[in-house]
Amino acid sequence: MNKPKVAITLSVDANPGVLGHTVALLLESGLKYQKHRLVSNADQSENILTLEATGEVSPELQTHLITIPGVHAVVKIESSVVKNPENILQPESPSVDNIVKFWQTPRAIELIQQFESGLKSKEREQKSTQFGEQIGCLLSEEYTDILFTQTSIDDALRQVVVPALGNFVETEIKNNALYLIRSDFVNAPRGKLKLLLGLDQERCYVISGIVQGLLNQSATLPKICVRRSKCVAAGDSMCVLQVDVAK
């Protein structure tokens, strides 16, 4: 059985030790700390610290949290059981929410392919790219802290895009480009006839949109666009996504 996922929101001051003391308390309480996010007001009059963990919340946790130096108030403590995607009735609708729910499982790729198969050839590039952007926007919520520290496209590809794509791809990054050594998003067309007739269903459209959606959530990077310079579905040996500053 999966352990409950816990989100704790605190109002804190600028005391540099408040995070360390809070994490230590969570560990002592039997919770497994995962990550945190600190948001400050413009005048720094109030800081909101949100921590995520897994485990059972003890009745005494709120009382102990308020005793930590620098903690002004416990805003809320939320706990919910995360269901294993493998055990959920698999939805038929290839929606963005469903794909993100099943992310890093083969079901996510199946849903993406289901979405693409329902598109007409002339609308596939635009709609698939937009669909990928929506997926990327949702995925970016897991990388908010890292995104807001990025100043280099190459570094953002390494630190955000590659972890987000996970085991769906094998990649190499150079000169602001993502070289897809292997990609579950793209299938090479079977036979020369299919290639010549342009009947291939899966190109780099969705993954291009995902990269664009992820990186354009950063406030420290310029707005970017992704250009598909090579694609195995078009007969190339490798897919290459070039990331350019949008004009």
Residue frames as qw, qx, qy, qz and C-alpha x, y, z in Angstrom:
[[0.000, 0.888, 0.460, 0.000, 0.00, 0.00, 0.00],
 [0.395, 0.524, -0.033, 0.754, 1.32, 3.47, -0.87],
 [0.331, -0.412, -0.467, 0.709, 2.09, 5.88, 1.95],
 [0.120, 0.907, 0.394, -0.091, 0.04, 9.10, 2.13],
 [0.461, 0.385, 0.067, 0.797, 1.49, 12.16, 0.43],
 [0.328, -0.755, -0.399, 0.405, 1.75, 15.11, 2.82],
 [0.316, 0.572, 0.105, 0.750, 1.90, 18.84, 2.01],
 [0.431, -0.652, -0.404, 0.475, 2.68, 21.23, 4.87],
 [0.253, 0.697, 0.149, 0.654, 2.34, 25.00, 4.41],
 [0.519, -0.555, -0.356, 0.544, 3.92, 27.34, 6.97],
 [0.118, 0.946, 0.022, 0.302, 4.17, 31.10, 7.43],
 [0.796, -0.293, -0.103, 0.519, 7.80, 31.76, 8.39],
 [0.047, -0.958, 0.133, 0.249, 10.27, 34.62, 8.81],
 [0.566, 0.729, -0.382, 0.043, 13.72, 34.98, 7.26],
 [0.600, -0.580, 0.546, -0.068, 15.42, 32.80, 9.91],
 [0.449, 0.524, -0.673, -0.265, 17.94, 30.75, 7.87],
 [0.041, -0.218, 0.954, -0.200, 17.59, 27.76, 10.20],
 [0.650, 0.098, 0.336, -0.675, 13.83, 27.32, 9.91],
 [0.781, 0.323, -0.399, -0.356, 14.01, 24.90, 6.99],
 [0.396, 0.327, -0.830, 0.218, 16.60, 22.64, 8.64],
 [0.255, -0.087, 0.714, -0.646, 14.67, 22.53, 11.93],
 [0.728, 0.193, 0.096, -0.651, 11.42, 21.77, 10.10],
 [0.718, 0.334, -0.580, -0.193, 12.91, 18.95, 8.04],
 [0.176, 0.266, -0.858, 0.404, 14.49, 17.49, 11.17],
 [0.482, 0.012, 0.530, -0.697, 11.10, 17.53, 12.91],
 [0.794, 0.267, -0.203, -0.507, 9.45, 15.79, 9.97],
 [0.566, 0.328, -0.754, 0.054, 12.06, 13.04, 10.06],
 [0.062, -0.166, 0.792, -0.584, 11.65, 12.64, 13.82],
 [0.616, 0.130, 0.314, -0.710, 7.89, 12.34, 13.27],
 [0.612, 0.080, 0.785, 0.059, 8.39, 9.42, 10.89],
 [0.578, 0.764, 0.167, -0.234, 7.76, 11.37, 7.68],
 [0.695, 0.008, 0.397, 0.600, 10.00, 11.07, 4.65],
 [0.071, 0.776, -0.028, -0.626, 10.94, 14.54, 3.40],
 [0.700, 0.436, 0.468, 0.318, 10.84, 15.02, -0.41],
 [0.377, 0.349, 0.175, 0.840, 11.14, 18.68, -1.35],
 [0.126, -0.691, -0.436, 0.562, 10.24, 22.23, -0.38],
 [0.288, 0.589, 0.333, 0.678, 9.36, 25.58, -1.91],
 [0.270, -0.544, -0.346, 0.715, 9.82, 29.04, -0.38],
 [0.193, 0.671, 0.422, 0.578, 7.82, 32.00, -1.70],
 [0.304, -0.361, -0.329, 0.818, 8.46, 35.52, -0.38],
 [0.167, 0.905, 0.375, -0.109, 6.38, 38.68, -0.54],
 [0.491, 0.711, -0.006, 0.503, 7.96, 41.59, -2.38],
 [0.153, -0.814, 0.293, -0.477, 8.68, 43.37, 0.91],
 [0.518, 0.165, -0.791, 0.282, 9.68, 40.06, 2.55],
 [0.430, -0.383, 0.347, -0.741, 7.15, 40.74, 5.33],
 [0.826, -0.094, 0.444, -0.334, 5.97, 37.14, 5.05],
 [0.211, 0.402, -0.841, -0.295, 7.48, 33.98, 3.64],
 [0.890, 0.000, 0.141, -0.434, 5.41, 30.91, 2.77],
 [0.018, -0.447, 0.892, 0.073, 7.29, 27.64, 3.13],
 [0.895, 0.083, -0.006, -0.438, 5.69, 24.54, 1.61],
 [0.143, -0.445, 0.884, 0.019, 7.18, 21.11, 2.29],
 [0.853, 0.107, -0.284, -0.424, 6.23, 17.80, 0.73],
 [0.169, -0.390, 0.880, -0.210, 6.73, 14.45, 2.43],
 [0.701, -0.096, -0.592, -0.386, 5.25, 10.97, 2.64],
 [0.281, -0.004, -0.849, 0.448, 4.01, 9.05, 5.67],
 [0.361, -0.667, -0.648, -0.073, 1.42, 9.20, 8.40],
 [0.002, -0.592, 0.152, -0.792, 0.77, 12.58, 10.06],
 [0.378, -0.266, -0.757, 0.462, 0.81, 12.39, 13.85],
 [0.202, -0.849, -0.475, -0.118, -1.80, 14.35, 15.87],
 [0.482, -0.732, -0.069, 0.478, 1.03, 16.27, 17.59],
 [0.612, 0.228, 0.284, 0.702, 2.73, 17.46, 14.41],
 [0.076, 0.810, 0.250, 0.525, 1.00, 20.84, 14.18],
 [0.537, -0.842, -0.041, 0.021, 1.74, 21.62, 17.83],
 [0.751, -0.329, 0.221, 0.528, 5.43, 20.77, 17.36],
 [0.505, 0.493, 0.314, 0.636, 5.72, 22.79, 14.13],
 [0.086, -0.917, -0.176, -0.348, 4.55, 26.01, 15.75],
 [0.643, -0.729, 0.084, 0.220, 7.34, 25.73, 18.38],
 [0.756, 0.165, 0.186, 0.606, 10.08, 25.92, 15.73],
 [0.196, -0.653, -0.002, 0.732, 11.92, 29.29, 15.86],
 [0.003, -0.249, 0.504, 0.827, 10.91, 31.33, 12.83],
 [0.102, -0.372, -0.852, -0.354, 7.54, 29.63, 12.26],
 [0.236, -0.085, 0.172, -0.953, 4.70, 32.14, 12.66],
 [0.709, 0.120, 0.314, -0.620, 1.78, 29.89, 11.79],
 [0.306, 0.028, 0.921, 0.240, 0.83, 26.52, 10.37],
 [0.395, 0.210, -0.236, -0.863, -1.31, 27.51, 7.38],
 [0.889, 0.075, 0.002, -0.451, -2.43, 23.97, 6.52],
 [0.253, -0.343, 0.901, 0.081, -1.46, 20.31, 6.54],
 [0.791, 0.286, -0.119, -0.527, -2.86, 18.16, 3.74],
 [0.320, -0.293, 0.899, 0.051, -2.59, 14.39, 3.44],
 [0.798, 0.340, -0.026, -0.496, -3.79, 12.15, 0.63],
 [0.731, -0.140, 0.650, 0.155, -3.13, 8.60, -0.51],
 [0.299, 0.584, -0.502, -0.564, -1.47, 8.44, -3.92],
 [0.902, 0.168, 0.347, -0.193, -2.84, 5.61, -6.01],
 [0.422, -0.301, 0.703, 0.487, -0.51, 3.53, -8.13],
 [0.462, 0.446, -0.284, -0.712, -1.31, 4.23, -11.81],
 [0.215, 0.161, -0.933, -0.239, -0.93, 0.51, -12.54],
 [0.014, 0.288, 0.911, -0.295, -3.94, -0.16, -10.30],
 [0.317, 0.443, 0.209, -0.812, -6.21, 2.58, -11.62],
 [0.628, 0.518, 0.580, 0.014, -8.80, 1.76, -14.23],
 [0.368, -0.147, 0.391, 0.830, -7.05, 2.98, -17.34],
 [0.347, 0.654, 0.265, -0.618, -8.99, 5.87, -18.89],
 [0.645, 0.456, 0.527, 0.311, -9.93, 5.85, -22.54],
 [0.214, 0.968, 0.123, 0.046, -9.61, 9.61, -23.00],
 [0.728, 0.116, -0.056, 0.673, -6.12, 10.78, -24.09],
 [0.113, -0.968, -0.123, -0.187, -6.36, 14.01, -22.10],
 [0.288, 0.670, -0.455, 0.511, -3.39, 16.01, -20.81],
 [0.533, -0.549, 0.422, -0.486, -4.36, 15.26, -17.19],
 [0.983, -0.054, 0.128, -0.121, -4.53, 11.52, -17.86],
 [0.757, 0.498, -0.276, 0.322, -1.17, 11.51, -19.62],
 [0.032, 0.660, -0.500, 0.561, 0.52, 13.35, -16.74],
 [0.778, -0.392, 0.286, -0.399, -1.18, 10.99, -14.28],
 [0.984, 0.041, 0.160, 0.072, 0.43, 8.04, -16.04],
 [0.309, 0.865, -0.392, 0.054, 3.72, 9.81, -16.76],
 [0.047, -0.575, 0.812, -0.083, 6.82, 7.58, -16.82],
 [0.623, 0.060, 0.766, -0.148, 4.66, 4.52, -17.58],
 [0.204, 0.065, 0.778, 0.591, 4.00, 2.96, -21.01],
 [0.147, 0.691, 0.701, -0.094, 0.35, 4.02, -20.67],
 [0.006, -0.772, -0.024, 0.635, 1.33, 7.68, -21.14],
 [0.070, -0.327, 0.665, 0.668, 2.89, 6.91, -24.52],
 [0.145, 0.359, 0.900, 0.203, -0.16, 4.85, -25.52],
 [0.093, 0.792, 0.492, -0.349, -2.45, 7.78, -24.74],
 [0.027, -0.655, 0.283, 0.700, -0.25, 10.19, -26.72],
 [0.093, -0.084, 0.834, 0.537, -0.31, 7.83, -29.70],
 [0.138, 0.569, 0.809, -0.051, -4.08, 7.51, -29.32],
 [0.075, 0.798, 0.175, -0.572, -4.39, 11.30, -29.47],
 [0.031, -0.511, 0.530, 0.676, -2.18, 11.57, -32.57],
 [0.190, 0.132, 0.915, 0.330, -3.96, 8.77, -34.41],
 [0.180, 0.701, 0.664, -0.188, -7.20, 10.75, -34.26],
 [0.016, 0.738, -0.074, -0.670, -5.74, 13.78, -36.06],
 [0.720, 0.674, 0.161, 0.035, -5.87, 14.54, -39.76],
 [0.777, 0.089, 0.081, 0.618, -2.49, 14.72, -41.49],
 [0.263, 0.644, 0.103, 0.711, -2.72, 18.46, -42.25],
 [0.399, -0.799, 0.021, -0.450, -3.51, 19.38, -38.62],
 [0.897, -0.246, -0.292, 0.222, -1.15, 16.95, -36.91],
 [0.539, 0.244, -0.267, 0.761, 1.87, 19.25, -36.54],
 [0.152, -0.513, 0.096, -0.839, 0.01, 22.20, -35.03],
 [0.742, -0.482, -0.107, -0.454, -2.31, 20.26, -32.75],
 [0.900, -0.135, -0.323, 0.260, 0.30, 17.73, -31.59],
 [0.419, 0.312, -0.302, 0.798, 2.78, 20.51, -30.77],
 [0.350, -0.516, 0.076, -0.778, 0.14, 22.44, -28.82],
 [0.882, -0.352, -0.243, -0.197, -0.86, 19.24, -27.01],
 [0.777, 0.045, -0.361, 0.514, 2.77, 18.66, -26.05],
 [0.104, 0.462, -0.230, 0.850, 3.07, 22.23, -24.75],
 [0.639, -0.520, -0.040, -0.566, 0.12, 21.63, -22.42],
 [0.927, -0.202, -0.280, 0.146, 1.79, 18.46, -21.11],
 [0.571, 0.269, -0.298, 0.716, 5.05, 20.36, -20.60],
 [0.210, -0.583, 0.112, -0.777, 3.29, 23.12, -18.67],
 [0.824, -0.471, -0.079, -0.305, 1.83, 20.59, -16.23],
 [0.895, -0.017, -0.255, 0.365, 5.12, 18.71, -15.88],
 [0.321, 0.560, -0.245, 0.723, 6.93, 21.98, -15.12],
 [0.550, -0.707, 0.009, -0.444, 5.17, 22.20, -11.75],
 [0.928, -0.314, -0.062, 0.191, 7.59, 19.55, -10.46],
 [0.707, 0.100, 0.019, 0.700, 10.60, 21.66, -11.51],
 [0.018, -0.957, -0.220, -0.187, 9.54, 25.18, -10.45],
 [0.505, -0.797, 0.174, 0.282, 12.53, 25.84, -8.18],
 [0.643, -0.137, 0.480, 0.581, 15.08, 24.66, -10.77],
 [0.401, 0.666, 0.467, 0.420, 13.37, 26.52, -13.64],
 [0.089, -0.984, -0.124, -0.096, 13.65, 29.83, -11.81],
 [0.507, -0.704, 0.340, 0.362, 17.45, 29.52, -11.54],
 [0.743, 0.211, 0.475, 0.422, 18.21, 28.71, -15.17],
 [0.097, 0.825, -0.143, -0.538, 20.11, 31.15, -17.38],
 [0.024, 0.432, -0.775, -0.461, 21.50, 28.72, -19.96],
 [0.809, 0.182, -0.177, -0.530, 19.41, 26.71, -22.44],
 [0.597, 0.288, -0.747, 0.058, 21.89, 23.82, -22.39],
 [0.011, 0.148, -0.786, 0.600, 21.78, 23.68, -18.57],
 [0.599, 0.067, 0.273, -0.750, 17.98, 23.87, -18.59],
 [0.779, 0.227, -0.474, -0.342, 17.84, 20.96, -21.04],
 [0.456, 0.221, -0.814, 0.283, 20.10, 18.91, -18.74],
 [0.003, 0.041, -0.709, 0.704, 18.53, 19.84, -15.42],
 [0.514, 0.213, 0.339, -0.759, 14.84, 20.10, -16.37],
 [0.710, 0.341, -0.298, -0.540, 13.99, 18.53, -19.72],
 [0.466, 0.282, -0.838, -0.010, 16.05, 15.34, -19.47],
 [0.086, -0.001, 0.854, -0.514, 14.77, 14.47, -15.94],
 [0.563, 0.251, 0.254, -0.745, 11.19, 15.28, -17.00],
 [0.704, 0.345, -0.452, -0.425, 11.36, 13.00, -20.04],
 [0.692, -0.383, 0.567, -0.229, 12.96, 10.30, -17.89],
 [0.502, -0.164, 0.824, 0.204, 13.15, 6.79, -19.28],
 [0.648, 0.651, 0.336, -0.210, 11.16, 7.73, -22.39],
 [0.545, 0.815, -0.177, 0.084, 14.38, 8.90, -24.07],
 [0.756, -0.307, 0.120, 0.565, 18.15, 8.56, -24.26],
 [0.260, 0.957, 0.112, 0.067, 19.71, 11.91, -25.08],
 [0.621, -0.102, 0.015, 0.777, 22.81, 13.94, -25.76],
 [0.037, 0.956, 0.257, -0.139, 22.86, 17.73, -25.42],
 [0.523, -0.221, 0.209, 0.796, 25.11, 20.13, -27.31],
 [0.089, 0.021, 0.304, 0.948, 24.79, 23.62, -28.76],
 [0.423, 0.164, 0.283, -0.845, 21.25, 24.17, -27.43],
 [0.671, 0.144, -0.505, -0.524, 20.00, 21.01, -29.12],
 [0.694, -0.215, 0.602, -0.332, 18.52, 17.78, -27.79],
 [0.411, 0.349, -0.775, -0.330, 19.82, 14.75, -29.69],
 [0.819, -0.142, 0.305, -0.465, 17.41, 11.86, -29.17],
 [0.031, 0.387, -0.910, -0.143, 19.48, 8.71, -29.38],
 [0.150, -0.294, -0.937, -0.113, 16.32, 6.78, -28.52],
 [0.308, -0.009, 0.187, -0.933, 12.78, 8.11, -28.19],
 [0.187, 0.317, 0.919, -0.138, 9.54, 6.35, -27.29],
 [0.306, 0.615, 0.263, -0.677, 7.66, 9.32, -28.76],
 [0.447, 0.629, -0.363, -0.522, 8.73, 8.67, -32.35],
 [0.797, 0.030, 0.598, 0.077, 8.52, 5.54, -34.50],
 [0.034, -0.387, 0.621, 0.680, 10.36, 5.18, -37.79],
 [0.742, 0.325, -0.032, -0.586, 8.00, 4.49, -40.71],
 [0.696, -0.095, 0.707, 0.084, 7.87, 0.90, -41.87],
 [0.635, 0.369, 0.576, 0.360, 9.09, 0.62, -45.43],
 [0.246, -0.113, 0.263, 0.926, 10.08, 3.15, -48.07],
 [0.063, -0.514, -0.651, -0.556, 6.55, 3.42, -49.51],
 [0.358, -0.781, -0.492, 0.145, 5.13, 4.70, -46.23],
 [0.412, -0.493, 0.008, 0.766, 7.97, 7.22, -45.95],
 [0.185, 0.099, 0.494, 0.844, 7.49, 8.47, -49.53],
 [0.194, -0.601, -0.633, -0.448, 3.75, 8.85, -49.07],
 [0.060, -0.378, 0.330, -0.863, 4.17, 10.67, -45.75],
 [0.690, -0.401, -0.452, -0.399, 1.93, 8.22, -43.93],
 [0.468, 0.001, -0.683, 0.562, 4.01, 8.09, -40.76],
 [0.408, -0.768, -0.452, -0.200, 1.90, 8.89, -37.70],
 [0.597, -0.754, -0.100, 0.254, 4.48, 9.78, -35.11],
 [0.509, 0.608, -0.164, 0.587, 6.97, 12.56, -35.64],
 [0.445, -0.060, -0.479, 0.754, 8.68, 14.83, -33.10],
 [0.171, -0.611, -0.254, -0.730, 5.66, 17.10, -32.70],
 [0.660, -0.678, -0.285, -0.154, 4.51, 16.15, -29.19],
 [0.757, -0.335, -0.161, 0.538, 7.98, 15.96, -27.66],
 [0.320, 0.345, 0.076, 0.879, 8.88, 19.31, -29.26],
 [0.351, -0.686, -0.236, -0.592, 5.84, 20.82, -27.58],
 [0.775, -0.545, -0.281, 0.153, 6.75, 19.24, -24.24],
 [0.624, -0.049, -0.089, 0.774, 10.23, 20.81, -24.34],
 [0.050, 0.475, 0.171, 0.862, 8.74, 24.17, -25.31],
 [0.544, -0.673, -0.325, -0.381, 6.09, 23.98, -22.58],
 [0.776, -0.414, -0.270, 0.391, 8.65, 23.10, -19.92],
 [0.535, -0.020, -0.034, 0.844, 11.24, 25.77, -20.70],
 [0.016, -0.516, -0.246, -0.820, 8.78, 28.59, -21.33],
 [0.571, -0.724, -0.377, -0.087, 7.65, 28.39, -17.70],
 [0.648, -0.249, -0.185, 0.696, 11.04, 29.80, -16.64],
 [0.004, -0.979, -0.179, 0.094, 11.16, 33.48, -15.73],
 [0.388, -0.735, 0.369, 0.416, 14.94, 33.60, -16.15],
 [0.485, 0.019, 0.689, 0.538, 15.22, 32.16, -19.66],
 [0.282, 0.282, -0.264, -0.878, 14.17, 33.97, -22.83],
 [0.795, 0.287, 0.316, -0.431, 11.07, 32.62, -24.55],
 [0.204, -0.355, 0.827, 0.386, 12.11, 29.72, -26.74],
 [0.824, 0.325, -0.021, -0.463, 10.81, 27.74, -29.67],
 [0.613, -0.259, 0.731, 0.150, 11.77, 24.21, -30.70],
 [0.568, 0.579, -0.357, -0.464, 12.73, 23.42, -34.27],
 [0.900, -0.045, 0.433, 0.003, 12.82, 19.83, -35.49],
 [0.152, 0.736, -0.531, -0.391, 16.04, 19.75, -37.50],
 [0.315, 0.238, -0.891, -0.223, 16.05, 15.94, -37.90],
 [0.717, -0.100, 0.389, -0.569, 13.52, 13.15, -37.32],
 [0.260, -0.159, 0.940, 0.154, 13.69, 9.38, -37.77],
 [0.512, 0.513, 0.638, -0.260, 10.10, 9.43, -39.00],
 [0.442, 0.830, -0.087, -0.328, 11.36, 11.51, -41.94],
 [0.900, 0.383, -0.130, 0.163, 14.15, 9.03, -42.66],
 [0.103, 0.788, -0.497, 0.349, 16.96, 10.55, -40.56],
 [0.627, 0.077, -0.729, 0.264, 19.14, 8.39, -38.33],
 [0.326, -0.311, -0.614, 0.648, 18.31, 10.42, -35.23],
 [0.083, -0.879, -0.413, -0.223, 15.80, 12.99, -34.02],
 [0.431, -0.042, -0.211, 0.876, 17.36, 16.37, -33.21],
 [0.115, -0.882, -0.453, -0.060, 15.39, 19.15, -31.51],
 [0.413, 0.242, -0.098, 0.873, 17.05, 22.55, -31.84],
 [0.246, -0.785, -0.492, 0.286, 16.06, 25.06, -29.15],
 [0.334, 0.372, 0.140, 0.854, 16.13, 28.68, -30.38],
 [0.007, -0.375, -0.387, 0.842, 15.24, 31.99, -28.78],
 [0.309, 0.682, 0.661, 0.055, 11.80, 32.97, -30.07],
 [0.245, 0.104, 0.224, 0.938, 11.74, 35.95, -32.43]]
